[in-house]
Amino acid sequence: TGLSLTVGGPAQALWLTNTGDRELRAQVRAFRWSQPEGKDSLEPTQALVASPPMRSIPPGGRQLVRVIRTGGDAPAGEQAFRLLVDELPVDTEKKDSGVKYVLRYSVPVFVGGAGTPVLAWSTTLGKDGLSLDVRNTGSVHAQLSAMTLQQANAAPVTLAPGLLGYVLPGSAMHWTLPVPAGTDL
């Protein structure tokens, strides 16, 4: 799940759905997203806002949150944000015993930008697995998923079956991927 906004375009809709049997309360906060030193970093921002930032969702219901870019013209290139959607505890008369979980969702939001990602890869095999470094010198983000290792004269080895992550334009990311037992490197 992710959102794309055009510079000067209208707001986007983010629908929150409650599939449970109790009321759900959620808070939505916006953060500017960067990747210094190969790691994700989030900073609170007012350049992107969620309206309303708090929602109550009845059981089986859904609620709309508008995602709005504030301010004037965007700088050249793609801007990256993350919306953190936090489930908040709901006080009830009935006190349940046991552990209660609340969830957090992190939704990528991209504003503007045109072009393609340009990626450079490097790998190193270490005791913890395969170290993967990816640099994006392109003008838009890259989304990496379904990572497999293909060696000459060998069957492909799945290292990350689903989403591995993103590399923002002008950034580099680092991952250490476990290598399945029995893989001959």
C-alpha positions as CSV (number, residue, x, y, z in Angstrom):
1,T,0.0,0.0,0.0
2,G,1.3,3.4,-0.9
3,L,0.2,6.8,-2.2
4,S,1.4,9.0,-5.0
5,L,0.6,12.7,-5.2
6,T,1.2,15.1,-8.1
7,V,2.7,18.5,-7.5
8,G,-0.3,20.9,-7.3
9,G,-2.7,18.0,-7.6
10,P,-5.7,17.2,-5.3
11,A,-5.5,15.3,-2.1
12,Q,-5.4,11.6,-2.0
13,A,-7.7,9.3,-0.1
14,L,-6.5,6.8,2.5
15,W,-9.3,4.4,3.6
16,L,-9.0,2.9,7.1
17,T,-11.0,-0.3,7.6
18,N,-12.0,-2.1,10.8
19,T,-12.5,-5.8,10.3
20,G,-12.8,-6.5,14.0
21,D,-15.7,-6.7,16.3
22,R,-14.8,-3.7,18.5
23,E,-14.5,0.0,17.8
24,L,-11.0,1.0,16.6
25,R,-9.4,4.4,17.1
26,A,-6.5,5.4,14.8
27,Q,-4.1,8.3,14.6
28,V,-2.4,9.3,11.4
29,R,0.9,11.3,11.4
30,A,3.1,12.5,8.5
31,F,6.9,12.3,8.4
32,R,9.5,13.4,5.9
33,W,11.4,10.3,4.8
34,S,15.1,10.2,4.1
35,Q,17.8,7.5,4.0
36,P,21.1,8.8,5.5
37,E,23.9,6.3,5.9
38,G,21.9,3.4,4.5
39,K,19.0,3.5,7.0
40,D,15.5,4.9,7.0
41,S,15.0,8.2,8.9
42,L,11.7,9.9,9.6
43,E,11.2,13.6,10.7
44,P,7.9,15.1,11.6
45,T,6.6,17.5,8.9
46,Q,3.8,19.8,8.1
47,A,4.5,19.6,4.4
48,L,2.0,16.7,4.3
49,V,-1.0,16.4,6.5
50,A,-3.7,13.9,7.3
51,S,-7.2,15.2,7.8
52,P,-8.6,14.3,10.2
53,P,-5.5,13.0,12.1
54,M,-7.7,11.0,14.5
55,R,-10.5,8.6,13.5
56,S,-12.9,6.3,15.3
57,I,-14.0,3.4,13.2
58,P,-17.0,1.2,14.2
59,P,-16.8,-2.6,13.9
60,G,-17.0,-3.6,10.2
61,G,-16.8,0.1,9.2
62,R,-14.4,2.2,7.2
63,Q,-13.4,5.9,7.4
64,L,-11.7,8.3,4.9
65,V,-8.6,10.2,5.7
66,R,-7.5,12.8,3.2
67,V,-3.7,13.2,2.6
68,I,-2.9,16.7,1.6
69,R,0.3,18.3,0.5
70,T,0.7,21.8,2.0
71,G,2.9,24.7,0.8
72,G,3.9,25.9,-2.6
73,D,5.8,24.4,-5.4
74,A,7.9,21.3,-4.6
75,P,11.6,21.4,-5.2
76,A,12.9,19.5,-8.2
77,G,12.7,15.8,-7.9
78,E,10.6,13.4,-6.0
79,Q,9.8,14.0,-2.3
80,A,9.3,11.0,0.0
81,F,7.1,10.8,3.1
82,R,5.7,8.1,5.4
83,L,2.3,8.1,7.0
84,L,2.3,6.3,10.4
85,V,-1.1,4.9,11.2
86,D,-1.2,3.9,14.8
87,E,-4.0,1.9,16.4
88,L,-4.9,3.5,19.8
89,P,-6.2,1.6,22.8
90,V,-9.9,2.1,23.4
91,D,-11.0,2.3,27.0
92,T,-13.9,0.0,27.7
93,E,-16.0,-0.7,30.7
94,K,-15.1,-4.4,30.5
95,K,-11.5,-5.0,31.6
96,D,-10.1,-7.9,29.6
97,S,-7.1,-9.7,31.1
98,G,-4.1,-10.6,29.0
99,V,-1.9,-8.9,26.5
100,K,-3.4,-6.4,24.1
101,Y,-1.7,-5.6,20.8
102,V,-2.0,-2.3,18.9
103,L,-0.8,-2.1,15.4
104,R,1.3,0.5,13.5
105,Y,1.2,0.7,9.7
106,S,3.8,2.7,7.8
107,V,2.5,3.9,4.4
108,P,4.9,5.3,1.8
109,V,3.8,8.5,0.1
110,F,5.7,10.0,-3.0
111,V,5.1,13.5,-4.3
112,G,6.1,14.5,-7.9
113,G,9.1,13.2,-9.6
114,A,9.5,11.8,-13.1
115,G,12.0,9.4,-14.6
116,T,13.4,6.1,-13.5
117,P,15.6,4.8,-10.8
118,V,19.2,4.0,-11.7
119,L,20.6,1.4,-9.4
120,A,24.1,0.2,-8.6
121,W,24.5,-3.0,-6.6
122,S,27.3,-4.6,-4.6
123,T,27.3,-7.7,-2.4
124,T,29.6,-9.1,0.2
125,L,29.3,-12.5,1.8
126,G,29.9,-12.5,5.6
127,K,29.2,-14.6,8.7
128,D,25.7,-13.0,9.1
129,G,24.7,-13.6,5.5
130,L,24.8,-11.7,2.2
131,S,25.4,-7.9,2.6
132,L,23.6,-6.0,-0.1
133,D,24.3,-2.4,-0.8
134,V,22.1,-0.6,-3.4
135,R,22.6,3.0,-4.5
136,N,20.0,4.9,-6.5
137,T,21.3,7.8,-8.7
138,G,18.0,8.1,-10.5
139,S,15.3,10.7,-10.1
140,V,12.7,8.5,-8.4
141,H,12.5,5.8,-5.8
142,A,13.1,2.1,-6.4
143,Q,11.0,-0.6,-4.7
144,L,12.9,-3.8,-4.3
145,S,11.1,-7.2,-3.8
146,A,11.4,-10.9,-4.5
147,M,15.2,-11.0,-4.2
148,T,16.8,-14.1,-5.5
149,L,20.5,-15.1,-5.9
150,Q,21.4,-16.6,-9.2
151,Q,24.8,-18.2,-9.7
152,A,26.1,-19.8,-12.8
153,N,25.1,-23.5,-13.1
154,A,23.0,-23.4,-9.9
155,A,19.3,-23.1,-9.1
156,P,18.1,-19.6,-8.0
157,V,18.0,-19.1,-4.2
158,T,15.3,-16.9,-2.7
159,L,16.7,-14.4,-0.2
160,A,13.7,-12.2,0.3
161,P,10.4,-13.5,-1.0
162,G,8.3,-10.3,-0.5
163,L,9.1,-6.6,-0.2
164,L,12.7,-5.9,0.8
165,G,12.4,-2.1,0.9
166,Y,12.9,1.1,-1.0
167,V,15.9,3.1,-2.2
168,L,15.1,6.8,-2.5
169,P,16.6,9.0,-5.2
170,G,20.1,10.1,-4.4
171,S,20.3,7.6,-1.5
172,A,21.9,4.2,-0.7
173,M,20.5,1.4,1.4
174,H,22.1,-1.6,3.1
175,W,20.6,-4.9,4.0
176,T,22.0,-8.2,5.4
177,L,20.1,-11.1,4.0
178,P,20.2,-14.6,5.5
179,V,21.4,-17.3,3.1
180,P,19.4,-20.5,3.4
181,A,21.2,-23.4,4.9
182,G,22.8,-25.7,2.3
183,T,23.4,-22.9,-0.2
184,D,26.8,-23.3,-1.8
185,L,28.4,-19.9,-2.3
